[in-house]
Amino acid sequence: MSEPLVNIVDLHLSLVGGAGEVNILRGVNLSITKGETVSVLGPSGAGKTTLLMALSGLEKPTSGQVQVAGVDLTTIDEDGLARFRREHVGIVFQSFHLIPTMTALENVSLPLEFSGCKNPEEQAEEALTKAGLSDRIDHFPGELSGGEQQRVALARAFVVKPALLLADEPTGNLDRETGQIVMNLLFDLQQEHGTTLVLVTHDEILASRCERSVRMIDGCLREENGAGS
Amino acid sequence: MNSTSTITQAIRLVRRELRGGLRGFGVFLTCLFLGVFAISAIGSFTESAKAGLLADASALLGGDLEIRLAHRELPTEGISFLTDQGQLSHVATMRTMVVDIENDKRVLAELKAVDSSYPLYGKITSTPQLNIHNELDSRDELGALVEAPMLSRLDKKVGDKVKVGNAEFRIKGIITTEPDRTVRAFNLGPRFMISLEGLEATGLIQPGSLIYHAYRLRLPNRETVDQLKAEMQARFPEAGWRVRSWREAAPRVTFFLDRMNLNMTLIGLCSLLVGGLGVSGAVRGYLDGKITHIATMKCLGAPGKLIFTAYLLQILFLGLLGSTAGLAAGATLPYVLKQLIGTHLPVPMTPGIHWQVLVVAALFGLLIALIFSLKSLGLARLVSPSVLFRGYSESGNRNPGTAVKVSIIISAMILAALAILTSSDQRLAFWFISGASLCFVIFRFASTTVVKLTHLIPKPTNPSLRLGLGNIHRRGSPAGSALFSLGLGLTALVTVMLVQANLDDKINETVPNEAPSFFFLDLQSDQVESFEETARNLPGLTKLERYPTLRGRITAIAGKPVTMAKVAKEVRWAVRGDRFLSYAKEKAPDIKVVAGEWWPKDYAGDPLVSITADLAKGFGVGIGDTLTINVLGRDVTATISSLRDVDWSTLNLNFALLFSPGVLETAPQTNIASIHVPAELEETAFAAITKQFPNVSVISTRELLKNVSQTLERIGTAFRSMAGLAVLIGFLVLAGAVSADQHRRIHDAVIFKVCGATRFDILGAFAAEFLFLGLIAGGISAIVGSLAAMGILKGLMKIPFTLHPGTIITTILTGIALTVFLGLVGTWRALGHKPASYLRDVN
């Protein structure tokens, strides 16, 4: 069996809020092999997004281990995590999170620029063309529809050819038809690049497109099909 | 919805909006506060000072009425007339040398001899406190009161003896208050006060001595002074004396106060204009944050007119708030100053609330708030409800509508008209407003163009520089307004610094090259020959000039009495009071005749006069016209035979009016002379002349110019402070722009981190952005500020302009450093924001 790309061991994550300490993740264990597609289901507030944050290095666990592509994310500082993300991780959000004052081309170029790429616009344009947006490269997010914005976000996530793609409710703000188009593109790109995919969704039909499903309930992870805690 | 219900509804909306507090309006309120404070403070200070001058008018003048004569005393008839009207006091003033008896050291002094009635108003105070008349004129010896600098210059103390002319005086005390000591920009020497008997004993009173006699009258009812003045003029029409009432106590001071008030108010208005950008930025930021709110209201049926009215009322209310705070602080300033440093102020102060000043300042504040808010209000009115259905709000400029544009223009014209009509020099105010408006347009154009041109700069490979440069021309970037505000503030500072530096140059460069080393006053006619012989024997002498001098007053121009003649503003000084006159047989080598002919050496015909070309232009006269001058009570009418060009800045001896020989020789007169010796031989020359001619007053040009330079420095400080205020407001505007941009920067910083940017990458991008902005603003303000300074110096003051790269660079670098610092402080928050919590909140 090949080395897992993602290995989470006994992950705990607590946050201190106004009402006191809240245990969001309680001893999560998860192993994902390279190229695997995994959906994370669960009700609102279960900790799905927090799990994604921990996987991307955007949130620091209280205890436990998070290994991605052989790197233990809990041992790296903030800048190290940023460098790690730009090379290994792509993220797609429900609210797209594009820079509104940058064109589609500039948005997609961003991770390439941070990694010191010499011709970021060229690669960005290629990524946008693959996403079917070759005629929208100079448009600002405010001039694009929701589906187009999410496709730009996908292009930005995939332009660095990440080992791991994290998608947090990518069709949450889209209608069914547009969501379908976006998800088709997501899976096409995933297959093209052999990217490992972790997809957070509450849509069971969408989840069924993944090879494997896990379910978050009250900060604990349970396999729907396959091994898990 | 009719107008009344629109306003009622709008007021209801405003009250709900203001329930959220004044958050987001910090910069708006501060900019208005500072700008209105500056204008109201300057105006309140000036009016309080003028009120103080008026309240102390009689004390300042020395009486309710003053009759002033040069060279001669009041005739008996005049004295009797005045004595019948009220209490009379006689004071004589002149410049003279005070000598240290022990080592012959000499100091120029402003001598004042007083009678036993002095002062008619106010009190002389001294250290120790004395009965001055007992001390000045005791039976045993003559006494004197002096100002402190006299003691330090002669290295003497109270109780020591000094000599003036032929008489010795014991220094009895140090003057601390002299009620009628005219407020002047600078004095040629410290005060030396003696009695009239003491003056007699000095032997300095010679025919033609440059001595001024002032006769002050204290009336039973000072309101009758105008009537008395008219009666005197009717009774003594040819007297040739100058009469002033208490209403005209300190005309030069009042003139100076008005001038300072005008100039500083105009700079204050500039500051307020810069503050307008802060207002604009704050309102834009606030309304941008309300777009969803406005779109929702429109979805629910609110018309654009209601939206506009509601937010307009809110802006006006906040404008009133900021302006009122500024007014309160400005109005309070004279009280505070009087309390804290009252005794050290150069003018008396009677603090009061000057409503006209405050109303004008308030109107300025409100108009600024209106002008700089209208565009954003107009755009708010046009917000489309469809914004609710998009992921992002619309960015980029949109047209606020013709009505709004016209309103802005009309409001701006009202502001300009108010500034011009309320100023004491409307012409200057007009040019200043025009110049400021031009600067505004230039900066608007320059900042927009430069921002667009950054597109053309090749994209750096370094991600921070690339992002930083990109941020400047990105949509919605505050770069434009930052360049505008910072650039205008820096331009004001560069202009003031360059004008000051060039004025300093002018003063400093003239001393070694062209100006005489010394001027000698009160040289008697019978001393001329021996003086010239002594001077010619001075080691190192390169030039000696001497002219006879008298005092006279122009009473008619081309046959018309001067009160009815049309005299240009720039030469009005020539008809205000007595002027120095002279006469000459031969044309001195440096006299430059530009029209007409100089008279022959042996001329003995009708009186001729040579006047300066600018005087002729100002009087509207030419060759062949006549001037009538009253010299010691006698009218002399002379024909203008030539016009001269005179460069007064060289300080070489010259006169605006030079008569032909045979006209004034028999009149009482003294002589004025000047010598040029190398700096290292000045002390020798001084000692030689003063020893042989103790009655002659000596003015050192070096000391004189040092005095002028110090005064200009003090005035310059006041102007630099005002320009500094403009820069401060510029930084506030920048801070406001950065602050309003916080949300965008936080969002951008989070996304950058998600995409793999380190904190250094992000910090570098923001630093690069502000460094670019500072460099661009600095570059533009260096050019515009230099051009403005050149315009002021060459155009207005007729002084050569030199670029001072050091001054410009220092000013600009300071501006850049502060910009980067401000920018980074403002973005530190963005940098420290945790991406996860931000993303969680947004999702």
Boltz contact constraints between the chains, C-beta under 6 A:
constraints:
  - contact:
      token1: [A, 53]
      token2: [B, 836]
      max_distance: 6.0
  - contact:
      token1: [A, 58]
      token2: [B, 835]
      max_distance: 6.0
  - contact:
      token1: [A, 58]
      token2: [B, 836]
      max_distance: 6.0
  - contact:
      token1: [A, 59]
      token2: [B, 836]
      max_distance: 6.0
  - contact:
      token1: [A, 79]
      token2: [B, 758]
      max_distance: 6.0
  - contact:
      token1: [A, 79]
      token2: [B, 759]
      max_distance: 6.0
  - contact:
      token1: [A, 82]
      token2: [B, 753]
      max_distance: 6.0
  - contact:
      token1: [A, 82]
      token2: [B, 756]
      max_distance: 6.0
  - contact:
      token1: [A, 82]
      token2: [B, 757]
      max_distance: 6.0
  - contact:
      token1: [A, 82]
      token2: [B, 758]
      max_distance: 6.0
  - contact:
      token1: [A, 85]
      token2: [B, 756]
      max_distance: 6.0
  - contact:
      token1: [A, 86]
      token2: [B, 756]
      max_distance: 6.0
  - contact:
      token1: [A, 91]
      token2: [B, 754]
      max_distance: 6.0
  - contact:
      token1: [A, 94]
      token2: [B, 843]
      max_distance: 6.0
  - contact:
      token1: [A, 95]
      token2: [B, 842]
      max_distance: 6.0
  - contact:
      token1: [A, 95]
      token2: [B, 843]
      max_distance: 6.0
  - contact:
      token1: [A, 97]
      token2: [B, 751]
      max_distance: 6.0
  - contact:
      token1: [A, 99]
      token2: [B, 748]
      max_distance: 6.0
  - contact:
      token1: [A, 99]
      token2: [B, 751]
      max_distance: 6.0
  - contact:
      token1: [A, 100]
      token2: [B, 392]
      max_distance: 6.0
  - contact:
      token1: [A, 101]
      token2: [B, 474]
      max_distance: 6.0
  - contact:
      token1: [A, 101]
      token2: [B, 475]
      max_distance: 6.0
  - contact:
      token1: [A, 101]
      token2: [B, 476]
      max_distance: 6.0
  - contact:
      token1: [A, 110]
      token2: [B, 755]
      max_distance: 6.0
  - contact:
      token1: [A, 111]
      token2: [B, 755]
      max_distance: 6.0
  - contact:
      token1: [A, 111]
      token2: [B, 756]
      max_distance: 6.0
  - contact:
      token1: [A, 113]
      token2: [B, 463]
      max_distance: 6.0
  - contact:
      token1: [A, 114]
      token2: [B, 463]
      max_distance: 6.0
  - contact:
      token1: [A, 114]
      token2: [B, 755]
      max_distance: 6.0
  - contact:
      token1: [A, 114]
      token2: [B, 756]
      max_distance: 6.0
  - contact:
      token1: [A, 114]
      token2: [B, 757]
      max_distance: 6.0
  - contact:
      token1: [A, 141]
      token2: [B, 392]
      max_distance: 6.0
  - contact:
      token1: [A, 142]
      token2: [B, 392]
      max_distance: 6.0
  - contact:
      token1: [A, 142]
      token2: [B, 394]
      max_distance: 6.0
  - contact:
      token1: [A, 149]
      token2: [B, 391]
      max_distance: 6.0
